[in-house]
Amino acid sequence: MPISNYVPTSAIARPGVCTSTTRPASPFEGQVIYETDTDLIRVWTGALWEIVINTTKTYANEAARNAAIPTPYEGLEVYLTAPTAPAATGGSTFIPAGIKTVYDGSNWVCVTEVSARTDTSGTVDVNPWVALTGGGTAPTVTLTTGTKALVTLQSRVVCSVTSTQLFYLGVVVTGASTIGVNSYWSTGRPSSNTSDQYINGSFIVTGLTPGSNTFGIQYGRTNVGGAVTFADRQITAVGLL
C-alpha cells in the first residue's frame, strides 16, 4: 500500500460512536449509536433516541460513581457495593452492605430500605410532640433522598392509667430538611387498659429538600394524665422517585 494512502487506525471515524451531547444532528429512523460517556446504546425511533440496553452499573461508593458519571441522565440506576451515605442510630441498625441509587434528574436517591430499632423503654408524660424521657439511643435513619420518602414507624406501648388515653407516634425530619411532626405523618390510637399495645404507621413524607435527610420519631399522649411508656421502637425509611 502506498504510504500516501495509509490512514492511522486512531484517525478512522467510528460510525455510531458519540457522546450524549454529540449525537447525530439529522439521524435516520433505526440509526443506532453508542454513547461513550453513558455507556448506553440508543436507537432513533423517528422521534427520540430510545435506550436499547440499560444495565445497572456498579461502583464502590458515591465518590467513585460521581467521578465515573459526571453527567448522569434521569432514571440511571447505580448499585454501590460499599456506600458511605446511609446511616442509622439505635440499639440495633440495619444498613445494607450495598444499596441501589437512582438519578431523579437532579439528585441520586437511595431506593434501598434502611432501618433502626431500640428496645430500651422511655416515657412521655406531656402532650405531643417530644422526645422520650430515657429510652436509650433514639432510632433514626439517614439517607440521601429527593423530595419524598416512605417512612414506617412502630412501637410497643404501655399506658400507666386504666382510663381512656390517646398516644401518638410521628415522623420528624432534620438535615437537608427541617420538618416537624404534623397530622399527615403521625399515627395515634386510644387505650383503655394498661396491657401491652402496638402502634404503627407508614407515611409518604413529601416536601423534602433533596440531599441527606435524617428521619426520627417523636411521641406524645393526650386526654388523661399519666405517663405512657414506649418500647421496641423501630423506624424504616427509603427514598422515593
Phi, psi and omega in degrees: 000130178300142181301326183294340180265358184280131176238122181303145180303322182295342183262353181286131178294145180248099183303134177086352179263124183204196172239176180292344180253357180235036177294158179305135183287329182231070183288157174256152183299129182095355180293136182248138177228158172238124181265119183287336182273339180247349184059032179255146170256128182232156175231140180277120184271355188105344180229331182203166176272100182278137178286128179268316180232126180222089181264151179289125179276155181232131176223166182290311186208184183297320181296318179294319177299311183295326179289323182281333183232079182289337180231075181290157176253155182298131180096353179295131179255136177224132177260130180253124183277337180217066185291155178251344188280314182295143179209164179202154174234156179147180176295326174216148182227154174235101176244109183305147179296329177226150181226156173260133175240144181232133180277122185264011182109339178215348188206146174275118185258132175282115181252023174249136183291142174232137186228159174214149183216143174226122181272338182299135183281148172219165185234158173227133179226028178221163177295157184295156008236135183214167168281167181281154167272118188076202175097009177067206181283123182296135177285127177220158176229133177239128177204164180276127181232171167268230184268358179209159180208155174260124183235132179240132179240150171202156180197153168266137188230141174229125178267147185271352180235156184270343180285165184302132181215149176250141175226157193222153166231142178213155180273136173234143184235134175228175181104234177298329178248153172233100185229120178276172180294140173218174187294339181287329186238044178216161180220146180214163176205154179275158177223141177233016179210177182252017177278164176299135176226163183233145180224139179205164178189149176239137187222140170267105181275121183247175178074019179286148169277122182304141181139203181278112181243140179250125182253128180226184183239139167238164195225167175183170172212154180222181174077288188243142179295163181119138184289150174243131181258130178246130179222171178049051184273137182219145176224138176229137180222149177209140179288146178243150179268000000 
